[in-house]
Amino acid sequence: MGKKKRFKVLSLVCLFICVLVWIPNIVFQIPSQLWMMTFVIAPIGIVFAALMKKRWLIVANTFMFFSFFIFMFVGYFVSYITDGNP
């Protein structure tokens, strides 16, 4: 397996892990601190994606890096829209 193929697989694995760590919190509504792994794993995925110059993987891993802030914004926004109390 070539370097580029290996970097792509590693970047996809990092992205997949970042998505998986959010499943207990979002899908099952079980409080879990696994989501904090996104702050460690997503930058690794960004580096591997940047090494092979795949923009969509860079964007996807960056999105996962900021996913906590995105989920917080969406949660507060939905709360504001529905009843006005955060």
C-alpha positions as CSV (number, residue, x, y, z in Angstrom):
1,M,0.0,0.0,0.0
2,G,1.4,3.4,-1.0
3,K,1.9,6.4,1.3
4,K,-1.1,8.3,-0.1
5,K,-3.4,5.4,0.3
6,R,-2.2,4.8,3.9
7,F,-2.7,8.5,4.8
8,K,-6.2,8.4,3.3
9,V,-7.1,5.4,5.3
10,L,-5.7,6.8,8.5
11,S,-7.5,10.1,7.9
12,L,-10.8,8.3,7.3
13,V,-10.3,6.2,10.4
14,C,-9.7,9.3,12.5
15,L,-12.9,10.8,11.0
16,F,-14.9,7.6,11.7
17,I,-13.6,7.5,15.3
18,C,-14.6,11.1,15.8
19,V,-18.1,10.3,14.6
20,L,-18.3,7.2,16.8
21,V,-17.4,9.0,20.0
22,W,-20.5,11.2,19.7
23,I,-22.9,8.3,19.4
24,P,-23.5,7.7,23.1
25,N,-24.3,11.4,23.7
26,I,-26.4,12.2,20.6
27,V,-28.1,8.9,19.8
28,F,-28.5,7.1,23.1
29,Q,-28.6,10.2,25.4
30,I,-26.1,8.7,27.7
31,P,-23.6,11.2,29.2
32,S,-20.2,10.2,28.1
33,Q,-16.9,12.1,28.0
34,L,-15.6,10.2,25.0
35,W,-16.4,13.2,22.8
36,M,-13.3,14.9,24.2
37,M,-11.3,12.5,22.1
38,T,-12.2,14.6,19.1
39,F,-9.8,17.3,20.3
40,V,-7.0,14.7,20.0
41,I,-8.0,12.5,17.1
42,A,-9.4,15.2,14.7
43,P,-6.1,17.1,14.4
44,I,-4.3,13.9,13.6
45,G,-6.8,13.3,10.8
46,I,-6.3,16.8,9.6
47,V,-2.5,16.3,9.4
48,F,-2.9,13.0,7.4
49,A,-5.4,14.6,5.1
50,A,-3.1,17.6,4.5
51,L,-0.2,15.3,3.7
52,M,-2.2,14.0,0.7
53,K,-3.9,17.3,-0.1
54,K,-7.5,16.0,0.2
55,R,-9.6,19.1,0.9
56,W,-12.8,17.2,1.8
57,L,-11.0,15.2,4.4
58,I,-9.4,18.3,5.9
59,V,-12.8,20.0,6.0
60,A,-14.5,16.9,7.5
61,N,-11.9,16.5,10.2
62,T,-11.9,20.2,11.0
63,F,-15.7,20.0,11.3
64,M,-15.3,17.2,13.8
65,F,-12.7,19.2,15.7
66,F,-15.2,22.0,16.2
67,S,-18.2,19.6,16.6
68,F,-18.6,20.4,20.4
69,F,-19.0,24.1,19.7
70,I,-21.3,23.4,16.7
71,F,-23.5,21.1,18.9
72,M,-23.6,23.7,21.7
73,F,-24.6,26.4,19.3
74,V,-27.3,24.2,17.7
75,G,-28.6,23.2,21.2
76,Y,-28.8,26.7,22.5
77,F,-30.4,27.9,19.2
78,V,-33.1,25.2,19.3
79,S,-33.7,26.0,23.0
80,Y,-34.0,29.7,22.2
81,I,-36.4,29.1,19.2
82,T,-38.7,26.7,21.1
83,D,-39.2,28.3,24.5
84,G,-36.8,31.2,24.8
85,N,-34.9,29.9,27.8
86,P,-31.4,28.5,27.5
